[in-house]
Amino acid sequence: MFTGIVTAVGRIVRVQPHEAHDGGGGIRVRIDAGNLGLSDVQLGDSIAVQGACMTVVALEANSFEIDISRESLRRTVGLDREGEVNLEKSLRVGDALGGHLVSGHVDGLGVVVRYAPVGESRELIIRAPKEMAKYLAYKGSVTVNGISLTVNGVQDGVEGSEITINVIPHTQNMTTLRNVNVGDKVNLEIDTIARYVERMMQVSDVAGRPQAA
């Protein structure tokens, strides 16, 4: 589990095909960890990379490597090329939960439709896929490229739901949001609590139906 509070911005410095991984189509990626600090990281540990939970398969003084399957590449963006990525080590017992509970499982890809200054902050509007709409709520939480953010508005439409987010200067400067442009795709993860609420409603609905004679 993670919190969605980005610890450091690293950089993908090498991407190689990994034919031995999932029968071909996967890649091995080397990441410069920046200011993350790897002294307490071991092989097999989990690190969220741009919002996707990945396993450390090789480790050096200030860099690590991960294997990414074809399926993960299909469901995420920003992991298959060189460039900056948000990094967060997995949550440990006793750590502060500054954001919200994040699993590191990307639920869908959103599209940035607006990212512009509003006062000292910036207004970020993302169009989320229609299948994610029921999980997005005013003042609820959403993870964007691994960043825990608060939804300030939701507008449902034919092509999906547009969520409005206020990005403060600190978040802008300390994450890869500083590189985002209109038209870019972003990794989205819904709030874990929303998953359980949906499941409870499904079970309640089935349990409440009259039994056939």
N, C-alpha and C positions, 0 to 999 in steps of 0.2 A: 504494500500500500504506500501511497504518497500523499502529499498535502497540496500540491499545486503551487507551492512557493518555490520558485526557481532559485537554485543555489548558485549556479554559475552559467555563463554562456560559453560553451565549448565550440569546437570547429571540426567538422568532418574533413579529414585531410587525405583519406584514401578510400576508394571504393573498388572492390575486386569481385569478379564473378566467383561463386563458390559452388562448383559443380557437385561436390560431395554432399552439399546441404539440400535436403528435400528433393533429391533427384535432379537437381539442376534448376536454374532460374533464381536461386537465392544469391545473396551477396554477403561478403565480409567487409565490414566498415571499421576503419580506424578513426578514433576521435581524440583530438587534443583536448584534455579536460579543463584547460583554463585554470580558474581559481577554485575548482571543485574540491581538490584535495583527495588523494587516493590512498593515503596511508592506512586507512581503516577499511579499504575495499579488498575483497578477495575474489578469486575465480569462482564463478557461480552466483555472485551477488547480482542483485537487480538494480538497474539505473534507468530512470525515465529519460528518454531522449526525444525531445520535441513532443512529449506527451505520450510516447509509446514505451511500455515496459520492456526492457531488453536485458539479456543476461550477459555478463562479462565473461568472455571466453579467452582473452589474452590481456595481459596487464604489464605495463612498464611504469617508469617513474611518474610521468605525468600524461600518460595516454592509455587508452584501453581499446579493445576490439570487441565487436558484437557480430553475430550472424543474424541476418534478416531473411526470412523465408519469402517465397513468392506471394503467399497469402497476406503477409504483413505489408509487403510492398504495394499490393493491390488496394489495401484498405487505409493506407497512410500517405502522407506527402512530406517531402523534405528530408527523406532518409537515404535517398539513392544518388546524391550528388554532393560535391564539396560545398561547404558553407557553414554558417553559424547554426547552432542548435541549443535549445534550452536543456539544461541538465538538472536532475535532482536525484539524490540517493534515496533509497527506500526508507520509509518511516520505521523508527525503532521505538521500543517501549520506553516511555519517559520523554520522548521528543515533544516539542510544542506543536500543536495542530493549528498553525496559523491560517491555513486556507480552509479546505474541506477534504473529506476522504476521497481520494482519487485512486483508481485501480490501475491506471496506465493502459487500459484497453480502449482503443479508439473506436467510437461508435459510428462515426461518419465524417465526411468531409464537407466543410462549409466553404462559402465563397465570400470574400470581402467585397461589399458593395459601396462602402463609404469608410474613409479613415481620414478625418480632417480635424484641425484644431478648433476647440470650443473653449475660449478663455485660456486658462493655463493647462488644461487637459486636452484630450483628443476623444472624439466620438468615433467609436468603432461599430459599424453595422455589418453583421454577417448573415447571409442567407443560409439557413440550415435545411437539410433534406426533410421532405414531408414526413417521413417515418419517425423523425426525432421531435416533431412539433409537440406532441403530448407530454414530453418530458421537460419542456422549457417553460419557465414561469417567471413572472415579475418578481424581482428580488430573490430569485433562486440562484443557484450556483451552476456554472458551466466551466469546463476546462478547455482552453484554446491553446493549442501547441504546448500543452503541459502547464499552462498558467491558470490558476484559480481566479475566476472573475465573477462579478455579480451582474446579473441580467437586469437592466434598468427599464427595458421595454420589450414587448413581443408583438409583432404584427403578422398575423397569418395571411397567406396568399396562396394562389394556385400552384406556384412553383416551390413553395416551402414557406417556412416561417423566418422572418427577419428579426434578429435579436439586436438590441442596442446596448452597448457597453461603454462605460466611461473609463478611459485609461488615464491614470494619473501620470505625471512626469517620471516618477521613480520607476514605475512598471515599464514605461516606454523606453527608458534609458538602460534598464538592467536586464532586459529580455530581448528575444529576437523580434518582438513587435516593432522595434526600431527599423526593421528591414521590410515591413509589410507594405504592400501597395494594393490599390483597388484591382480586383480581378484575381488576386492570389487565392489559392486554396489553403485551408487550415485544418488541422486535426481537431476534432471535437469529441469530448466525452461528457455524457450526461451525469448528473448527480446520482451517486449510488443509491441514495434514499428513494429516488424516483423509481428505480427498478423494483424495489420491494413493495412500494405502494401499488404499482401496476399489478404485481403478482398477487397481492392480497385481494385486490379488486376482482381479478380473474377467478380466484378460488371461491370468493364469496358469491360471485355470480353463478358459478356452476353449482355450488352447494344450495343456493336458494331456488334453483329450478325445480318444479314439481316432477316427481318420478313417473315414468310411463307405467300405465296399468299392465 
